Amino acid sequence: MNPQTKHVCVIGAGIVGLSTAWRLMQDGWQVSVIEESAAPGLVTSYANGAQLSYSYVAPLAEPTALTSLPKWLLQKDGPLHIHPSLSPTFLRWTLSFAMHCSTASAQQTTRDLLGLGYLSRRVLREWLADVPASWATAAGLDYRTNGKLVVFRDPAALALASAQVNYQRSLNVGCEQHVLSPSECLQTEPALAAMQSKLVGGIFTPSEDVVDSHGLCKYLERLIASRGGKLLYDTRITGAFLEGRRCIALKLKSQSTVLQEAQSEKAADMTEFKADFFVVAAGLSSRELLQKFDTRAPLLGLKGFSITLDCEKGIAPSMSITDSHHKIVFAKLGHRLRAAGMVDLGRENREVDANRIKALIQQARDNFPDAGDYSNVQTWAGLRPATPSSRPIIDQTACENVYANIGHGTLGLTLAAGSADLLADKLAGRTSSLPMTPFTFLAA
Ligand SMILES: Cc1cc2nc3c(=O)[nH]c(=O)nc-3n(C[C@H](O)[C@H](O)[C@H](O)COP(=O)(O)OP(=O)(O)OC[C@H]3O[C@@H](n4cnc5c(N)ncnc54)[C@H](O)[C@@H]3O)c2cc1C
């Protein structure tokens, strides 16, 4: 197949869709991106934790996830809130999640995701090797290799994490991580001073990166547009025209039309969009969208929150910090400190919950009291599009010319570039650099 003459339409201009579009353009495909928002990266890829955590990919589904459940359920301001639902989607997902909570499954997923993480690191570092300074500033990239320190207050949690370090080292994939004492944590990151008395140790990974996710989306948009890729905003995919096992065209509506029609309850389709191939990268909405291609996607939205504050004059950590006790990540992006975390299961809306934000501010302030003005923070909520196994799906759908790149859960920013690379291999019919079976619908 000659990519030069073939047209691929990518649905979704989040970090996964834009990475996919750019990687396909590098292969020579003609690419269009269709996005229902007015600009790139405004949904889950907007104000996430900003961590490129290539070495911290252990899945959510692991043996202690089940044993810790009662403790988390009783904590009002704990990292995990579960709002049980009887919806088939919720029940199927949680059952499948529980089935993945074995040591063998967690270790296999860690191996798969480490491979994908390191592939992402290689690909993304190529993309970001020579960014013109004016482009980096205009996009607000704030990209750098800052290292990541995960700190612990509980000796048992540190022991488990140290065992994970040993396991990852034994895989010989180049995972450089160090277990630190509390004083070594403070030497490595002096901004931890207020936490020092609570710490029992930490794990330091020097090679991890940080980037503003929305900034990266804007940078990729610029790359795509500069090489002739088409980006169609304010345009929502509402259906598909199928012929046998092929998609002939997508049904689209401009968002203004969607709104008008919702009000007047008319149902005329505005137009259609043809391409040779389609890639669904629509985050959590992919679950609904893929039904139009006779495909069921096992996705659940894991709601999380972030705050961002100015730390120009404050004392903020320069490296990425994870407070494993509260499950919060901290990232310094230029003059801003971002704190993100929490998982609310069964709350698939993007409302910014005042109580969760209050708890997040409190925990951030406890850790870094002098970082900045906590009474003046930008707040955000997003829905991580998660599969039960924590592995993304990079696979063909029931329609032979429609592919999915979805389900990146807590690690979409980290894994987007590598996932785009694998999707490009799949579309080109090339042997990929990693086994593809872990990233199929069946394995999710
Ligand atoms: C609190 C929080 C912290 C996080 N921290 C990190 C982190 O530190 N590191 C990390 O790696 N990951 C992190 N993540 C996860 C990461 O943000 C997500 O995995 C990632 O953003 C998902 O990207 P996406 O492109 O799949 O989805 P999205 O960003 O949601 O993009 C999907 C796009 O598709 C569009 N769309 C949907 N339906 C349609 C339609 N019918 N027609 C047209 N367009 C459509 C949407 O408008 C949207 O722009 C975090 C997430 C949260 C919530």
The ligand as an ORCA input file, in Angstrom:
! r2SCAN-3c Opt
* xyz 0 1
  C      -6.452     13.916     37.078
  C      -5.714     13.248     35.953
  C      -4.332     13.212     35.979
  C      -3.636     12.570     34.954
  N      -2.276     12.587     34.973
  C      -1.575     11.973     33.993
  C      -0.154     12.007     33.997
  O       0.461     12.637     34.844
  N       0.496     11.330     33.034
  C      -0.159     10.609     32.058
  O       0.500      9.965     31.251
  N      -1.510     10.607     32.001
  C      -2.233     11.270     32.935
  N      -3.601     11.266     32.914
  C      -4.282     10.489     31.873
  C      -4.362     11.244     30.540
  O      -4.775     12.571     30.772
  C      -5.359     10.539     29.609
  O      -5.037      9.164     29.513
  C      -5.286     11.132     28.201
  O      -5.488     12.522     28.243
  C      -6.336     10.518     27.274
  O      -6.146     11.112     26.019
  P      -7.141     10.817     24.822
  O      -6.586     11.527     23.631
  O      -7.382      9.365     24.721
  O      -8.540     11.446     25.281
  P      -9.024     12.971     25.272
  O      -7.960     13.887     25.678
  O     -10.294     12.986     26.032
  O      -9.303     13.253     23.739
  C     -10.409     12.701     23.046
  C     -10.915     13.779     22.106
  O     -11.943     13.213     21.287
  C     -12.930     14.200     21.099
  N     -14.195     13.531     20.763
  C     -14.906     12.686     21.533
  N     -16.016     12.255     20.887
  C     -15.981     12.843     19.675
  C     -16.872     12.795     18.557
  N     -17.990     12.036     18.552
  N     -16.570     13.551     17.450
  C     -15.434     14.323     17.424
  N     -14.570     14.401     18.472
  C     -14.834     13.657     19.581
  C     -12.991     14.905     22.459
  O     -13.592     16.187     22.319
  C     -11.541     14.934     22.868
  O     -10.886     16.147     22.489
  C      -4.339     11.929     33.899
  C      -5.727     12.024     33.849
  C      -6.420     12.684     34.860
  C      -7.915     12.781     34.794
*
